[in-house]
């Protein structure tokens, strides 16, 4: 007997609804962001990439709307022209626009691969495979252009060992204090990657802190600048112990503009999305790290991200910005109602 439900063309599992719902919110936000970017970009090569990114987001929103409507599911409000003002001064340099696209495309590729593994309907599988393929094309375009940009840094290289080697000690205590074994390739990769991403969160929060309208949003962004900045520095410090290069930081690619291109609702959603994504990456990085001092450090930054996530959630609920996903039937309320 098949473990899957009988094929009913337009029914959706909770996993399928979740993937479509969250992608709709993310891509409707991206449409707003890239429309502003295209109004300020000057570099012609970067502009081509931004146009491609906008085209993909618009096509995703159209397709997801079709899927949800066919299944008689409410389409999210998400974000619209009310959440962006393209006719405001430049907040980011062209270099930052490319860096932003690099980070957000990585997030998209990660989300699509996870979504595919939870899809039962073939048409949805094919849709997310198409998303993966088009995002792969976008990512390769970004990386090819970024390699020629002075601000972009590559993950450090390491020499090839002259023979196979095996661990002769767990070194748990030694890795907390005193001399530590050199970082292995997995640890270098995740530390560099997390420093890059966390530094991005700090820089983007800095930009948002300058332009946010609501006082609690500004205060949160400033707190996020400090927390994410401190966490990125903690990753850098471990890399530098082995004399390895660290990622570039992007604060100086933020202008002095104080006029917001985005609504506070969009700003808070964007920050919350990045914080939640960081929790996923930190969790995965702990599993690939064998030095106990690195694991302890990830535990600390994980706590910081949890704190930031809780604050962002409370602010969004307070202002009525947090759009609820479809939920299971509330059986308790039904029972209570029938007893009256």
N, C-alpha and C positions, 0 to 999 in steps of 0.2 A: 504493500500500500504506500502511495506517495506521501512524503512528509509535507508536501505543499498543498495549499488549498486548491480546489478545483478552479480552473481558469474561468473567471468572470471578467469580461473585457475591461470594465471600468472601475472595479473595486480596487481599493488601496489598503495595504497593511499599514500599521502604525509606523514602521520603519520607512516605508515609501513616502507617507505623508510628511514625516519629519524631514527627510532629505529634501523633498521638493519645497516645503515651507521655508526651511532655513536658507536654501539657495535663493529663493525668491527675495527674501529680505536682504541677503547679501548683494545680489545683483541689482536690485532696485536702488540700493545705496551706491553701488559702483557706478551706475548710470549718472547719478548726481555728481559724484566725485570726478568722473572722467569728462563730463561736460564742462566743469569748471577748469580742469587741467587743460583742455583743448583751447580754452579761451585765453590762457596765459602763456602756453608753451611757445618758445621761439625756435628751438632746435628742430630742424625739419625731420631728421631721422627719429628722434624721440616722438615727434608728433605722429608719425606713421604707426608706431607701436600703440600710442594712446588711442588712436582711431580704431585699431584692430580690437583693443580691449573693450572699448565702448560697444562696438558692433557685437561682440560675443555676449556681453551682458544684456543687451537689448534682445538678442535672439533667445537667450535663456528665459527671460521674463515672459516673452510671448509663448514659448513652448510650455512652461510650467503652468501658465494661466489656462492653457488648453487642457492639460492633464487634470488639473483640479476641478475645472468646470464640468468636464465629462464625468467625473466621479461625484458630482454634486457636493463638492467641498468648497467652503468659503475661501475666496482668494484673499491673501493678506493685504492689508493697507500698504505696508512697507514704506517706501519713500517716493516722493514725487517732486515736481517742479517747485512745490512749496518749501522744500527742504534745501534748496540751493539757490544762490545768487551768483551767476557767473560774472556779473559786471562789477566786481570789487577788485581792489588792488591785489597784486601778486603776494601770496603767502609762502610759496615754496619756489626754490630754484628749479630749473629744468633737470639738473642732476637728481634732485630729490624725487621728481616725478617719475623718473626711470627706476630709482631705487624702490619707491612705493610699489610700482608695478611688479617688480621682481618679488618682493615679499608677498604681496597679495596673490600673485599667481601660484606661488608655492602653497599657500593656504588652500587655493582652489583645487590644485592637483591632489593634495592630501584628502580633502573632503570628498572628491569624486571617487577616489579609490575605495574609501570606506563605504560610500553609498552603494557602489556596485556590488559589494559583498553582501549587502542586505536587501537587494532587489530580487523579487520573484518573477515579476512581469518582464517578458522579453523586450517589450517596447521601451520600458524604463531602463533596463540594462543597456540597450542600444543607445538610448539618449545619453546616459552618463558616460558610456564609452566614447561617444561623439564629443562630449564636453572634455574628456581627458585628452583626446586627440587634438582638438583645437587649442586647448590650453598648453599642450606640449609644444605646439607650433609657436604660440605666443612666448612661452618660456625660452625657447631656443633663440628666438629673435632678440629677446631682452638680453640674454647672456652674451650673444655674439656682439651686440652693441656695447654692452657694459664692459667687456674685456678691454676695450679701447678707451675707457673713461678713467681719469686719474683717481677718482674717489673710491672706486671699487677694489676690494682686496679678495684674493683667493684663499681658500683653506690651505694651511701650511702643508708642505710636502715633507715626507720622512724617507730615510734611506732604506733600502732593502736589506734584511738580515742575510748574513752569509750562510746560515744553516737554520733548519727548524729548531725552535726552542720551546721549552715547557716551563710553566711556573713551578718553582720549588718551594714557595711559601705563600700563604694568603696575605701575609704582611699587614693584618688588620690594624694592629697597634702602631706599627712603624709608619703606616700611611696617615695616621692621625697626628703624630708628633715626629720630630726629627727628620732624618733623610727619607725621601720618598722615591719609589721607582719612577722612571720616566713615564710620561703619558703614553698610552697605546693609541693606535689609529682611531678606534671608535671614540675614545674619550676626547681626543683632539677635535674630531669632526663635530661631535655634539656640543662641546664647549664653544667652539668657534661659531657654529650655527646659532646657538642660543644667545651668545653675545650679540650677534648681528641682529637677530629678531628683537631681543629685549632693548637694545639700543634704539631700534626703530620705534618701539613703543614709547620710549622716553622722548625722542625727538618729535614724534607726532603729537604727543601730549603737550609738549612745550608750545607747539603751534596752536593747538586748541585752547590752551590756557590764555593765550593772548586775545582770542577773539570770542570766547564764549560769553553769552549774555547773562545767564543765571549765575548768581554768586556761588551756589553749591557746586555747579558744574566747573567753574573756574578753580575752586579750591580742590576738587577731586583731581583735576588735571595736574595741578601743581604737585599734589601728593604723589601722583603717578609718575611724574618726572623724577622725583627723588627716589621712589622705590625702584622703578625700572632702571634708573641710572646706577643706583647702588648695586643692583643685581648684575647688570652688564659688567660693571667693574670687578665684581667677584669672579666672574668667568675669565675676564682678562688677566686677573692676578694669577690664576692657576696656570694659564698658558705662558705667562711671562716667567714663571718659575723655571720653565724648561727653555727659556730664550726663544719662544715661538712668537711670530707676529700676531697682532690682534686686529680685529675689524676696525675699519674707519668709523668715526662717529659723525652724525649728521646735523648737529644743532646749528652749525653755522650756515646751513642751507635753508634755514627758516628766516624769512624777512622780518622787518619790524612792524608789519601791518597789524592793526587792531580791529579791522573790519572783517566780520566773518562771512565766508562764502557758504557756510552750511548752518542749518538749524541746530540748536542745542540737542534736539532729539537725535539727529543723525550723528552728532559728535559723540554723544554718550553711547549710542549703539555701537559705533565703530570702536570705541575704547573697550567696551565690554566684550565685543567679539575677539579682539586681540588678546585680552587678558585670559579669556576662556581657552583660546587656542594655545597660549603659553602653558597653561596647566597640562594640556595634552602632551606637548613636547617635553616639558620637564619630567613628566611621569615616564615617558618612553626613554628619556636620557638616563634616568636612574637605573633602569634595567640593563643598559649597555655600559655602565660604569663599574669598574672593579676596585677602584681606590676609595677607601672609606671616607677620606676627607672630601672627595668630590660628591659622594652620596650625601654627606652632612650638608654640604653647600646647597645641593639641589633641594634638600628638605627645607632649608631656610627660604630660598627664593619661591618655592612652592607655597609656603605660608604667606609670603608677601602677595603673591598673585591671588590667593584665596581671599585675603583681606581686601584687595582692590576690587575683586569680582563682587564681593558682598556689598561694598559701598556703591558701586555702579548700579547694581540691581535695585538697591533701595532708592537711589535718586530717580531712576527711570520709573519705578512704580509710583513714587511720590508725585511726579509730574504727569502721570498718565501716558507715558511713552512706551511702556512695555506691553507689546502685543502678544497675547496668549496663544500658544499653539493649541490645536484641537486636543481634547482630553477624552479619557475613558468615561463611560457613563457613571455618574455619581449615584451609586446604588444606595448609599446611606440616606441621601436626601430623598430619594424616591420612597424608601421605607418610612422615613419620618413623615413624609407628606401623606402617605396612605393611612397613617395612624391617626391623623387629625380628624 
